[in-house]
Amino acid sequence: MSQNNSNNDDDDRLIKLIQLSTRNLMSSFRNKTESLSKCTDDIKLLLCEGYDVKTAKETAEKLFGRQKVSFIAIDGTESQDKQLDMLIFYAGAFGYTGQLEFVKGGCSCGEILEMGNVANVSTAVPIHEEDASNVVAETTNGGVEVDPERLPPILMQFAEYYMAVKSLYQNPDLKLVILDRTLAGEVGHLMWSVDEMLKERKCALQGMETEFGIVSPLDLELARILQPNDKLQIPVARSHLLKYAAINKLISLMENGITSISYVELLRKIDAKPQRLEKLVKDLAKFNELFSILNEDTHASNSDSIAIKQGVKDYWQRVFSAVMMAGCHIFETPENKHPLIYEESGDGDVNKQKKWITSTDLEYMTLIMIYALVRMAWEKNVLIIGLIKDTAAAELSKTIVPVLQNANKISLSGTAGCIGRLPNFNTDKQLLQIASITNGQSIKAPWRTFEFDSCFRTIAPTVAAKSEPFKNNEAKVKGVHKNVISAERMFVKSYIQLWQSENDITVRSHVFTYDRPCYPGFDIQGELLLRHLDGNVEEEIHPIIHFDKDCEISHLVMDILCSMALEIIPEALGHNYPLFLADKKAKSILGQMRSAYLSTVALELANSEFDQQVLYEQKFRDFRSRIENSRRNKS
């Protein structure tokens, strides 16, 4: 009896604890929500309601060169199954295509069609559990960890970007790509997640023969970061990017017939701070030790001039070619070959070296595919839009608004509880979603926030000393992690809400996020100057931000997305109908393919000459589970 009373007391304490915690959370949430109704004017400073149809039409003609263009929307799917000691992974990307016409009344989206089976990409990957460590092993402080669940989402991610690149090369008429992905967020993550693999020189692409030469460790490292655009002035010569800006300039000089240059002149040509001379010399020397990038006759101890080796300039072509070859092998695997085992060319089958394509290799290959899309955006005027449904980002409210305040570009009235700042919500999406409902009378959909540089996700605002007050359009910042700030002028981002009910202003679509590459001639720097103290040198960062003046492309993006957001389907309303169709297609094909390949495995097992199931079950738990399931079925 006493034991029952003790259990009841524990239950009561647990219930009271949960009740109290829930009430506190709800009370806090209610207070923040109420404060939003008093911050209408502050929230509206961040928003641009509607868009200009005429500007969108003119921008389409300027960017695409015509009023009617083709588009593709791509989404993916993945699964993981286990049959005995075999892991079976499936991943694929599927698309819908159509045409957009930019007319006087706004963008018109015509009939949306399925992409043919040839254009879609998918693969099923069988891996024995003993081989899983070859593909998804990760070295940690506690040893080697094998996590098979990492592979399907990474493989799906690569499939989507690979399909986008492949489609653009196969169909030059495509001028718009819409992805259910965050371009900037994934570049930031992938760039550093593959760093260790490249340092250890374990990338499966290394040593691959391409029409531009053999892929080297140097090629792989340069392609990881160096994606230059002179008109956007990237890479910028600051901090960790200094050596890449120098290498890019050395490549450019060689192409123009200049064989060598002094460090001082090189520093001047890349527009770096004079105090960076010592860092430049050290960074290039260390890089040369790792990759032997400089000509030895100029890079001598008694020489102050340097020159880059011949052939370095083709690093991108070699890496891109290798990734496309590997992607073709994965999704169009030759007969009797494995999708994730790549065979290098050699004299006869005996001399061919086999390499496992690991999950980290797939991450690197995905990074290259994103860069390929960005390069096509720059070179062929293709508009790339990454549309994100859910995000935990909070840089708009926690970084950008304070930076704009410090730069005297914005002034918030706030409320009694939060003078001079916005209510403290966990994410920007939550803040904007609730604000649009509580202030529905004054915030009309469709709306968007001003576009801002993706580098803000790695920035934290800094308070200046009293003796050094903030100047107009200038603010001090630092890097969130190890004081490192990611590259600017590569991507911009915005939050959007595309639909609201005509009958009830509180009935609205979700707030989504889009990001896109920066475009020369459209995305202009100059609105904001960030000062970043890196070591003992104050670097200047000029991000892209369209707070004072809109970018024409933002009107074009809104015109396109709004034209695709009005299909009367609850789960697609206010989102993107072509992506909705691609998602439905991906899930449908997954169901068909999953049934097919699992049935194939079952058939092969049934036709096996072995009649002892236990021979297949190397783990006792598999044997025990089968017996227990059989017993339950009989009962």
C-alpha positions, 0 to 999 in steps of 0.5 A: 500500500505504501508503495502505491502511495509513493508512486501516486505522489511521484505522479502528482509531482510530475503532473504539477511540474509539467503544469507549472512549466506549461503555464510559464511557457504559455504566459511568456508566449502570450506576453510576447505576442501582446507586445507585438501588437504594440510594435506595428510601426517597428515591424513595418520598418522591416517589410515591403508590402506588395511588389511592382509588376512593371519593375518585375516585367522590366527586370525579367526582360533585362535578366532573361532577355525575353518575356517568356521563359521556362522553369523547373521546380525540383524536390527529392525523397529518400528512405532507408530499409534493412533486410537481414544484414543488408542496408538498402538506401533510396534517394531521388530528385523529381521535377515539374517544368513549365513556362512563365510569361511576364505580361502587363498584368503580372507574371503568368504561370502556364501549364505545369508538366512532369519532367520525363523519366530521363531528366529525373535522377534516383538510385537504390544503394544496397550496402552490407552492414559490414561495409557501412563503415566505408561510407558513413563512418565519422571519426570523433573523440570517442573513436569511429562512429557509424551512422547509416542514417546520415546517408539517405538525406545527404544522397537526396540533397546531392540528387536535387542539386545534380538534377538542377545542374544536369537539367540546365546543361541539357536544356539551355532554354531553362532560365529559372530553377526553384529548389526546396533548399537553402542555398546559402545555409547549405554552402556555409555548412558544407564548406566546413564539414568537408574541410577535415576530409580534404586535409587528410586527402581522403576525397574519392575525387582525388586522382580522377582523370578528367578531360582537363587533367587529373584532380589534385588536392589543390584543385579540391581545396580551391574549389571548396572556397574560390568562386570568383566574380570580379564584378561582385568583387569576390573573393574579398581580400580580408581575414581567412579569405586573403590567400584565396583573393591573392591566388585568384589575382595570380591566376588572372595575372598569368592569363594576362601574361604577367609571370611574376609580381611582388608581394607588395604589388599583389597586396595592392592589386587585391585591395587589401589593407597594407597591414596584411603584408605579413599575413599574406606572405605567411598564408601563401607560404603555408599554402605552398607547403601544403599544395606546392602552388607557386613556382619555385624559381620565383618563390625563393627565400631571397625573392620578394616576387611570386608566380603561380604554376601553370595549370592551376587556373583549370581547377574548377573545370577538373573538379566540376567534371569529376563530380559530374562523372561521379554523379552519372555513376551514382544515378546511371550505374553501369550494369554489375557495378555498385552506385557508391563504388567508383572504379578509376581507369586503369590497364585492364580490370586487375589494375583498376582501383576501387573507391567508396564514395562516402557521405562526406564525399557526397557533401563535397560533391553537393557543395560543387553542384551549388557552386555550379548553379551560382556560376550558371546564374552569373554566366547565363543569367539563370535565376536560382531560388531556394525556397525554405519552409521551416527555419530556425534562423534569427539573424534578422531580429538578433543581428541585422536590426541591432546593426542597423540601429548602430549604423543610425539607419533605423530607430525602434520605438519598442514597447514599455517592456522592450524599448528600442528592440523587438520582442524576443522570439526564438526565430525570425519566422515566429516573430514575423508569422505572429506579427502578421496575424496580430497586426493583420489590419496594417500588414497586408500580404503579399509582403517580404522583408528587405533582402540581406546578405547571407554573411549576417548569419555569422555576424554578431553586433558590437557596441562601440566605445563612447569615444568612438560613436557609431557613424551613419551607415557604419557599425562594428561587428565580430564573428559569432564563432572564432571571430570568423565572418563568412564571405559577403556578396554571394547570397541574399535572403528574405522572408515572405508571406504570399497569401491572406484570406479576403474574408478573414485577415487572420487567415494567412499562409505561413511565412517562408524564406527564400535565398538566391545568388547575388547578381552583378549589376543588380545587387549593389553594395554601398548601403552599409559598412561593417568594421570587423577587428580581426587580430590587430587589423580593422577589416571593412566588410561591404555586405549586400543589403537592400534596406534603403533601396529595393533591388529589382530582382526582389520584385521579379522573385515576388512576381514569380512566387506569387504567381505560383502560390494561389492554387486552391489546395490547403497545403500548397496555398501560399507556398509553391505549387510546382514544388508541391507537385514535385514533392507529391511525385517524389513520394509516389515514386518512392512508394513504387520503388520501395515496394519493387526493390524490397520484393526483389530482395525477398525473391532473391532470398527465397530462391537461395540454395540455403534453407537455414535462415539463421545463416543470414542472421549474423546478429542474435537480435535479428534471429530473436525478432523474427521468432517473436514476430512469428509468435505474435502473428500466430497468436 
